[in-house]
């Protein structure tokens, strides 16, 4: 992964401990108009193929909206980011991924496959905050 940055830190408040996870990835639109996360380590580790890295079911629409030039660098966190543009709230988990809702955009739902679960250490976050650079 060329520009992937992965950070994690613990936040302690009111006797509760939570792990704040923040990750930055590049996304690109290929010559066929399909959007992908640039995450070759996922494939190299034997977890899937390029098809598993495709953005579908609203994630592609979201990227197209924010990055009509076909390239985007996005920072994701399970805690509020300064200057985030998107907040996704998880509403459903299925065996293949999770559906998130967002407001204020023409596309209301975004489905993220289990690659996001892999990135976030085994669970789809309840909320995702996204800053698109």
Buried (B, 14 or more C-beta within 10 A) or exposed (E): BEEBEEEEEEEEEEEEEEEEBBBBBBBBBEEEEBBBBBBEEBBEEEEBEEEBBBBBBBBBBBBBEBBEEBEBBBBBBBBEBEEBBBBBEBEEEEEEBBBBBBEEBEBEBBBBBBBBBBBBEEEBBEEBBBBBE
